[in-house]
Amino acid sequence: MSSIRPKCLAISGGVGGAKLALGFAHILPPEQLLVVANTGDDFRHLGLPICPDLDTVMYTLADINNKELGWGQQGESWNFIAALTQLQGETWFALGDRDLATHILRQQLLTTGASLSEVTRTLCQRLGIQHELVPMTDNPVATIVQTRTGESLAFQHYFVRDRCVPEVIGFEFEGLAAALPSPGFLAGLQDPDLSAIVICPSNPFVSVDPVLALPGTLTAMRASEAPVIAVSPIVGGVAIKGPAAKMMAELGMPQSALAVAKHYQGRIDGFVIDDQDADLKSDIEALGIPTIVTNTVMLTLADRTLLATRVLDFAHQLSTTKTPS
Amino acid sequence: MSSIRPKCLAISGGVGGAKLALGFAHILPPEQLLVVANTGDDFRHLGLPICPDLDTVMYTLADINNKELGWGQQGESWNFIAALTQLQGETWFALGDRDLATHILRQQLLTTGASLSEVTRTLCQRLGIQHELVPMTDNPVATIVQTRTGESLAFQHYFVRDRCVPEVIGFEFEGLAAALPSPGFLAGLQDPDLSAIVICPSNPFVSVDPVLALPGTLTAMRASEAPVIAVSPIVGGVAIKGPAAKMMAELGMPQSALAVAKHYQGRIDGFVIDDQDADLKSDIEALGIPTIVTNTVMLTLADRTLLATRVLDFAHQLSTTKTPS
C-alpha cells in the first residue's frame, strides 16, 4: 500500500469473491473501495426477491455471514422452513429465519419503487457496512444453465435444487442484452481516479461472465487507466468452492488456472495464481498476461488482507504499462 | 348429542371463538360443522396478507396454536423479527418464524389467483384439519377504529401497535358494503339441514359485527330454520380476553352480558351467559331473548366440549320455536 492511494473496484460472486472483498475492506477506507456483486443468480422464490451473491457479500462485509455454511446469516434458525415443510410449500431452497428479514424488507422497499441499488445501499447502511456495495445491474438478469439432456435450468434450480449434478454444456443470461450496469458500477468504472479493477476468485462462468457481459462494461473497463486483474478461483486443479472445476470439465476445458486465464484472455491485464500453481506462470505469461504467484487460499482474515494487498501492489505495477483503449 | 344430528355453523373471531369452535370440532363429525372466521381484522404487513382471526382458528383446529401467547404457533421462534429489528424494519407486529410460512404460502397461493377461501381450504388440508373453516368473505374488509382524538386507526394498529390504549368512539368497516359472504359461508347459511348458527364468544364490535353486517348475511340467518345463538364474551363484567369490555365502557355501554344481549337483540334467537352472570338471565329474557346459564369460561378441552354440547342442546330446544322470516 505504501505511498499509493489505490481506488479499487472489486467484482465478486459469492463466497470466494466475498472473502477477497472483505480483505480489501480491511485495508482500504470506504471511499477507496467499490464492491460490485453479480446478480445473475438472483431469482424470485416464494414471491420474494432473492439475491444470493449480493447477500453473501453484504453479510460478509457486515461480519454476520454464516462461516460454517458459506451462505446465509450466522446464528441462523430454520423454523420457517420447518413450518413450510408442514404446509407442503417449496422448501428446496433453504431460507433461514434471519435471512428472511432481508428478502422481505428488500421486497417491501422495491415495491415502493426503489431500485435494487438503492435498496442495497439502505440494507448495507442498516447493517453498519461502511464500504460501498452495488449490484452489477438494477435490471433483472437470469442465468440459465444449459444441460447435456437438453433441459435448461434456472441457475438456483441447477445449483441448489439439483446440487450441480446435471452436466453443463453452456449458459445463457436472460435479460442481459437489455440490462445496464448499475449507476454505481458504471460511475466506478468511469472514475478517473480508479487504480484497480479486480475480478475476485469467483466462478468465471456464472459469477463473473454475467458482470463482464453487461452492455458497456468491457468498453468502460478497457477505457479505464486501472488495470483489470483476475484472481484464479481454480487452485491446484480444483475449485475452492462451488462447481467451477466440474463445469470446466463438462465444457471440455482443462481444470486449471491456465484455462481460467485463457477464458479471461483479452479482458484482463493481469492474473493472480496460487503458490500451488507456480509452474503455470510461464504458460499464462506466454498468453501475454502478466501473472503473480501468491497464496490465494483465504482461510484467515490475514490471508484475505494479504492477498488484497498483493493484488493492489500488482495493480500499481501494471498501471504504468496499461494503455487505455 | 343423543338422537339429534345437529349441523352447526359457528361464527368466530380469535381466541375465545376458536376455543368454542374447537369444542364443536370435538363433538361433531366434519360434515356437521362449518366454522366461519372474521376477516375484518386482516391487513397487509411487510407485503404479506395477515389474517389474525382466521389463523388463530386454523392453528387451534390443527392443535398447533400457541397456548401461552393466545396467538401464533406453538414452538415458535423469533429470529426473523430479531433480524428485521437489526435492519430497522417494521417490527411492531410480531411475526413468528413458523407463522411466517403461513403468510408467505398464502401470498403465493393468492398470487396464482386462488380466493382466500380456496387458500384457506388448502392450508387447512395440509395442516390435517378435518372440519371446514372458511373466511367470512373473499373480499377485502378493513376494520377502522374511530378514536376520541379524531384519529382513525387501522385495526391492528389500534390492537397491537397501540395496545388498545386509544379511546374508542366507533367503528367502520371499509369494503364491507361491496363485500359478499364467502361461497362456503353463504352455502352454510342456506343449508336446509342447518340446525344451529352460533356466535362464539368473540368481540361483538370488531369480530362479530363485521360478519353479521356482510350484505345478505342477516337475511340468510333469518331465513334459516336454525336458531341463532350467541355466547357472551363478557363474564362477570369483564372480557375473558381482549378489549371488548374496555370498548363497551368507552362506547357508554354497561360492561355486562346484558349489554351484549341488547347489542345482539333482533339478530339472535338465544343467548348463553356464564354461571357468574346467572342474575342477569331474567333481564335478558325480558328482552325477548331465551337465555341459558352455564359455564362459558373454557379453561380445559372438557370445558370447550361441554359448552359446545350445551349450546347445541339449546339450539335443539329453540328450533321448535323459531319462525324463519
Interface residues (C-beta under 8 A of the other chain):
Chain A: L46 G47 L48 Q73 G75 E76 S77 N79 F80 I81 A82 A83 L84 Q86 L87 Q88 G89 G96 D97 R98 D99 L100 A101 T102 I104 L105 Q107 Q108 T111 L123 R126 L127
Chain B: L46 G47 L48 Q73 G75 E76 S77 N79 F80 I81 A82 A83 L84 Q86 L87 Q88 G89 G96 D97 R98 D99 L100 A101 T102 I104 L105 Q107 Q108 T111 L123 R126 L127
